[in-house]
Amino acid sequence: MIRLGLIGQKLSHSFSKSFFSKKFEDEGINAAYDLLELEKLENFREISMKYSGLNVTIPYKSQIIPLLDNLDPAAKEVGAVNTIKIEGIELTGYNTDVIGFEYSLLHFIDTSKVKKALILGTGGASKAVAFVLSKLNIDHLFISRKTGGQNVITYSEIEQGLLNTCQLIVNATPLGMYPNTEQAPALPIDYLNGQWVYDLIYNPLETKFLKEASQRNCKIKNGLEMLHIQAEESYKIWTQ
């Protein structure tokens, strides 16, 4: 049996187990997919030896890197890992979020009209988003609760004029994810009007943030398609 899994914290929101379980059943694959909630990474190497491959989610996409033996060039450039292939005692990190986000974004926005974007959050997911936006020549700023860092401003610094120059907003934070569905990023929501708004969260399918953006004439998209694409790409890596 092939053993695969997801490591992170508070994984009750995750659709990954149901996605892979259905895939294994439909395709007659003898495999299992576990959800591994780890408070710390100190025993990660020992745990990983029981698996052929792992996905990585919040908050470990960047923290996991020093514990790996090799990095795929894209993962190294992004600075975040969401997929690990395990061969013997050797662990190699990949980033399939990049593939998933780029594909789903290009089926959502009109790239000829999007010149500037705001990325909410500065974690591992935001790095994959920034990588794709740079590839598409879309200028971008990171929005964070804390000051500091290149191209980073705080929510309190956001003004109407700035949002008027941004055609795309991407939420790469977990704010609004199940079970904390009443939460939303502290973006001045009334400043929105007609932008493309992409929330990487997929549970719930429509977050509070997306709902409020939709009420302000914004075009909205959740992260479910991205999840499916990155999951399929992860499986290709594990089985190639």
C-alpha positions as CSV (number, residue, x, y, z in Angstrom):
1,M,0.0,0.0,0.0
2,I,1.2,3.5,-0.8
3,R,1.0,5.8,2.2
4,L,0.6,9.5,1.7
5,G,-0.4,12.4,3.9
6,L,-0.8,16.0,4.8
7,I,1.1,17.8,7.5
8,G,0.0,21.0,9.1
9,Q,-2.0,22.3,12.1
10,K,-5.7,22.3,12.5
11,L,-6.6,20.2,9.5
12,S,-10.3,19.8,10.0
13,H,-10.9,22.2,7.1
14,S,-8.9,20.1,4.6
15,F,-10.5,18.5,1.6
16,S,-7.3,16.7,0.7
17,K,-8.2,13.4,2.4
18,S,-11.6,13.1,0.7
19,F,-10.1,14.2,-2.6
20,F,-7.4,11.5,-2.6
21,S,-9.6,8.8,-1.0
22,K,-12.0,9.3,-3.9
23,K,-9.2,9.3,-6.4
24,F,-7.8,6.1,-5.0
25,E,-11.2,4.4,-5.1
26,D,-12.1,5.6,-8.6
27,E,-8.8,4.5,-10.0
28,G,-8.4,1.3,-8.1
29,I,-5.2,2.5,-6.3
30,N,-4.1,0.7,-3.2
31,A,-3.2,3.8,-1.1
32,A,-4.1,5.7,2.0
33,Y,-4.0,9.4,2.8
34,D,-3.6,10.6,6.4
35,L,-4.0,13.9,8.0
36,L,-1.1,14.6,10.3
37,E,-1.6,17.5,12.8
38,L,1.8,18.4,14.1
39,E,2.3,21.1,16.8
40,K,6.0,21.1,16.1
41,L,8.3,19.8,13.4
42,E,10.9,18.2,15.7
43,N,9.8,14.6,15.0
44,F,9.0,15.3,11.3
45,R,11.9,13.2,9.8
46,E,11.0,10.2,11.9
47,I,7.3,10.5,11.0
48,S,8.1,11.0,7.3
49,M,9.8,7.6,7.0
50,K,6.4,5.9,7.1
51,Y,5.3,7.6,3.9
52,S,6.0,7.7,0.2
53,G,5.0,11.4,-0.1
54,L,3.5,14.2,1.9
55,N,1.7,17.5,1.3
56,V,2.5,20.5,3.5
57,T,0.1,23.2,4.5
58,I,-0.1,26.1,7.0
59,P,2.1,27.0,8.9
60,Y,4.9,24.8,7.6
61,K,5.4,25.5,3.9
62,S,8.6,27.6,4.6
63,Q,9.5,26.1,8.0
64,I,9.9,22.6,6.5
65,I,12.7,23.6,4.0
66,P,15.7,23.2,6.4
67,L,14.5,19.6,7.2
68,L,14.6,18.5,3.6
69,D,17.6,17.0,1.6
70,N,16.8,18.5,-1.8
71,L,14.7,21.2,-3.3
72,D,13.1,21.4,-6.8
73,P,14.3,24.6,-8.5
74,A,10.8,26.2,-8.5
75,A,10.4,25.4,-4.8
76,K,13.8,26.9,-4.1
77,E,13.0,30.1,-6.0
78,V,9.5,30.4,-4.4
79,G,10.9,29.7,-0.9
80,A,8.0,27.4,0.0
81,V,7.2,23.7,-0.3
82,N,3.8,22.1,-0.4
83,T,4.8,18.6,-1.7
84,I,7.5,16.2,-0.5
85,K,8.7,13.1,-2.3
86,I,10.3,10.5,0.0
87,E,12.7,8.0,-1.5
88,G,14.5,5.9,1.1
89,I,15.7,8.4,3.6
90,E,16.0,11.2,1.1
91,L,13.3,14.0,1.1
92,T,12.8,16.3,-1.8
93,G,10.6,19.4,-1.7
94,Y,8.4,20.7,-4.5
95,N,5.9,23.5,-5.0
96,T,2.8,22.5,-6.9
97,D,0.8,25.5,-5.6
98,V,2.5,27.5,-8.3
99,I,1.1,25.3,-11.1
100,G,-2.4,25.2,-9.5
101,F,-2.5,29.0,-8.9
102,E,-1.3,29.9,-12.3
103,Y,-3.7,27.6,-14.2
104,S,-6.7,28.7,-12.1
105,L,-5.8,32.4,-12.2
106,L,-5.4,32.4,-16.0
107,H,-9.0,31.0,-16.3
108,F,-10.3,33.8,-14.0
109,I,-8.7,37.1,-14.9
110,D,-8.1,39.0,-18.1
111,T,-4.3,39.4,-18.0
112,S,-4.4,42.3,-20.5
113,K,-6.3,44.3,-17.9
114,V,-4.5,43.3,-14.7
115,K,-1.4,45.3,-14.1
116,K,-1.1,45.4,-10.4
117,A,-2.2,43.2,-7.5
118,L,-2.4,43.1,-3.7
119,I,-1.4,39.9,-1.9
120,L,-2.9,39.6,1.5
121,G,-0.5,37.7,3.7
122,T,3.2,37.0,3.7
123,G,3.4,33.2,4.4
124,G,4.2,30.3,2.2
125,A,1.1,30.5,0.1
126,S,1.7,34.1,-0.7
127,K,5.2,33.3,-2.0
128,A,3.7,31.0,-4.6
129,V,1.2,33.7,-5.6
130,A,4.0,36.3,-5.9
131,F,6.0,33.9,-8.0
132,V,3.2,33.5,-10.5
133,L,2.4,37.2,-10.6
134,S,6.0,38.0,-11.4
135,K,6.0,35.4,-14.2
136,L,2.9,37.1,-15.6
137,N,4.5,40.6,-15.3
138,I,1.9,41.7,-12.8
139,D,3.3,44.2,-10.3
140,H,2.3,43.4,-6.7
141,L,2.4,44.4,-3.1
142,F,2.1,42.3,0.1
143,I,-0.3,43.3,2.8
144,S,0.6,42.2,6.3
145,R,-0.4,42.9,9.9
146,K,3.2,43.7,10.7
147,T,5.6,46.2,9.1
148,G,8.8,45.3,7.4
149,G,10.0,43.4,4.4
150,Q,10.4,44.2,0.7
151,N,7.1,45.4,-1.0
152,V,5.2,45.0,2.3
153,I,2.7,47.5,3.7
154,T,0.2,47.1,6.5
155,Y,-3.5,47.1,6.3
156,S,-3.6,50.5,8.0
157,E,-1.6,52.0,5.1
158,I,-4.2,50.9,2.5
159,E,-5.9,53.9,0.9
160,Q,-8.7,54.3,-1.7
161,G,-6.2,55.6,-4.2
162,L,-4.0,52.4,-3.9
163,L,-6.9,50.1,-4.4
164,N,-8.1,52.1,-7.4
165,T,-4.7,51.2,-9.0
166,C,-5.0,47.4,-8.3
167,Q,-7.1,45.2,-10.5
168,L,-6.5,42.0,-8.5
169,I,-6.7,41.1,-4.8
170,V,-5.5,37.7,-3.6
171,N,-6.2,36.5,-0.1
172,A,-3.3,34.1,0.9
173,T,-4.2,34.2,4.6
174,P,-6.2,31.6,6.5
175,L,-8.7,34.3,7.7
176,G,-12.2,33.0,7.0
177,M,-11.3,29.4,6.8
178,Y,-13.5,26.8,8.5
179,P,-14.3,26.8,11.4
180,N,-13.6,30.5,11.8
181,T,-15.9,31.5,8.9
182,E,-16.8,34.9,10.5
183,Q,-13.3,36.2,10.1
184,A,-12.0,38.1,7.1
185,P,-8.8,40.1,6.2
186,A,-8.8,43.6,7.6
187,L,-9.0,45.1,4.1
188,P,-11.1,48.3,3.9
189,I,-13.8,46.4,2.0
190,D,-15.8,49.5,1.0
191,Y,-12.8,50.6,-1.1
192,L,-13.4,47.7,-3.5
193,N,-15.3,48.2,-6.7
194,G,-15.1,45.8,-9.6
195,Q,-11.8,44.1,-9.0
196,W,-11.0,40.5,-9.5
197,V,-10.9,38.9,-6.0
198,Y,-9.3,35.5,-5.5
199,D,-9.4,33.8,-2.1
200,L,-7.1,30.7,-1.8
201,I,-9.5,29.3,0.8
202,Y,-11.9,26.6,-0.4
203,N,-13.7,25.7,2.8
204,P,-16.2,27.4,2.9
205,L,-16.5,27.8,-0.9
206,E,-17.6,31.4,-0.4
207,T,-15.8,33.1,2.5
208,K,-17.0,36.3,4.2
209,F,-14.4,38.1,2.3
210,L,-15.6,36.8,-1.1
211,K,-19.2,37.5,-0.2
212,E,-18.5,41.1,0.7
213,A,-16.4,41.6,-2.4
214,S,-19.2,40.2,-4.6
215,Q,-21.6,42.8,-3.1
216,R,-19.2,45.4,-4.4
217,N,-19.3,44.3,-8.0
218,C,-16.1,42.3,-7.8
219,K,-15.5,39.1,-9.7
220,I,-14.7,36.3,-7.2
221,K,-13.0,32.9,-7.2
222,N,-12.2,30.5,-4.4
223,G,-9.2,28.1,-4.1
224,L,-11.0,24.8,-4.9
225,E,-9.8,24.5,-8.5
226,M,-6.2,25.4,-7.4
227,L,-6.5,22.6,-4.7
228,H,-7.5,20.0,-7.2
229,I,-4.8,20.9,-9.7
230,Q,-2.0,21.1,-7.1
231,A,-3.1,17.7,-5.7
232,E,-3.0,16.0,-9.1
233,E,0.4,17.5,-9.7
234,S,1.6,16.2,-6.3
235,Y,0.4,12.7,-7.1
236,K,2.3,12.8,-10.4
237,I,5.5,13.7,-8.4
238,W,4.9,10.9,-5.9
239,T,4.4,8.2,-8.6
240,Q,6.7,9.3,-11.4
